[in-house]
Amino acid sequence: MELRWLEWAFEGRDVADPWGDRQDGRWHVDADETLGELIAALHAQAARTRAIVESHDLADAGQPGERWGGADPPALERVLFHVLQEYARHVGHLDIVSELAGGETGE
């Protein structure tokens, strides 16, 4: 998601398959991917995200590209707010799954 929003959408980098984490409309992890590889990829993406955020002002507008369908690209601040919303939404999903699996997690 950070690759899609910050590298492809905001910076306008050429990303071969920005939706490559999906198969048949759902998130997908290949059977041969290991937990170690996924964690390493997460850390590598976090480093790239940090570099992007640290090299721009929050008011900087993104690069025009196919992600925006001809509309003006938003500022980094708006992109980061969307990224935060994505994480919050999916952590909420994880909380629900945890509770359904047998334990309350809090408020």
C-alpha positions in Angstrom: 0.0 0.0 0.0 2.9 2.4 0.8 4.5 1.5 -2.5 1.3 2.3 -4.3 0.5 5.5 -2.6 4.0 7.0 -2.0 6.3 5.7 -4.7 3.8 5.2 -7.6 1.2 7.8 -6.9 3.0 10.6 -5.1 6.5 10.4 -6.6 5.3 9.1 -10.0 7.8 6.3 -10.1 7.4 3.5 -12.6 6.1 0.6 -10.7 5.6 -2.6 -12.8 2.5 -3.8 -11.0 1.2 -1.3 -8.3 -1.6 -3.7 -7.5 0.7 -6.8 -7.4 -0.4 -7.7 -3.9 -3.8 -8.7 -5.2 -5.2 -11.7 -6.9 -8.8 -12.1 -8.0 -9.6 -8.8 -6.2 -8.2 -10.0 -2.8 -4.9 -9.5 -1.0 -2.5 -12.3 -1.9 0.7 -13.8 -0.7 2.4 -16.4 -2.8 2.7 -19.9 -1.2 6.5 -19.8 -1.5 6.9 -16.4 0.3 8.3 -16.9 3.8 7.5 -14.8 6.9 11.1 -13.7 6.9 10.9 -12.4 3.3 7.6 -10.6 4.1 9.1 -8.9 7.2 12.2 -7.9 5.3 10.0 -6.4 2.5 8.0 -4.5 5.1 11.2 -3.0 6.6 12.6 -2.2 3.2 9.3 -0.4 2.2 9.3 1.5 5.5 12.8 2.8 4.8 11.7 4.0 1.3 8.6 5.6 2.8 10.7 7.4 5.4 13.1 8.7 2.8 10.2 10.0 0.7 8.5 11.7 3.7 11.8 13.2 4.9 12.7 14.6 1.4 9.5 16.5 0.9 7.4 19.2 2.6 3.9 18.2 3.6 2.5 20.8 1.2 4.4 19.4 -1.8 2.0 18.1 -4.5 2.5 14.7 -6.0 3.5 14.0 -9.6 0.8 13.7 -12.3 0.2 10.2 -13.4 -2.2 7.4 -14.2 -3.1 7.0 -10.5 -4.9 10.3 -10.5 -6.8 9.8 -13.8 -6.1 13.3 -15.0 -7.0 15.1 -11.8 -4.5 17.2 -9.9 -2.4 15.0 -7.6 -2.8 15.8 -3.9 -0.2 17.1 -1.4 1.9 14.7 0.6 -0.1 15.6 3.7 -3.3 14.2 2.1 -1.5 11.1 0.8 -0.1 10.4 4.3 -3.5 11.0 5.9 -4.9 8.4 3.5 -2.1 5.9 4.4 -2.9 6.5 8.1 -6.6 5.8 7.4 -5.7 2.6 5.6 -3.6 1.3 8.5 -6.2 2.3 11.0 -8.9 0.5 9.0 -7.0 -2.7 8.7 -5.8 -2.8 12.3 -9.4 -2.5 13.2 -10.2 -5.5 11.1 -7.4 -7.4 12.8 -8.9 -6.4 16.2 -12.3 -7.9 15.1 -10.7 -11.1 13.9 -8.8 -11.4 17.2 -11.9 -10.9 19.2 -13.8 -13.5 17.1 -10.9 -15.9 17.6 -11.6 -15.9 21.3 -10.4 -12.9 23.2 -11.4 -9.3 23.9 -8.7 -6.8 23.0 -9.9 -3.7 24.7 -12.3 -0.8 24.0 
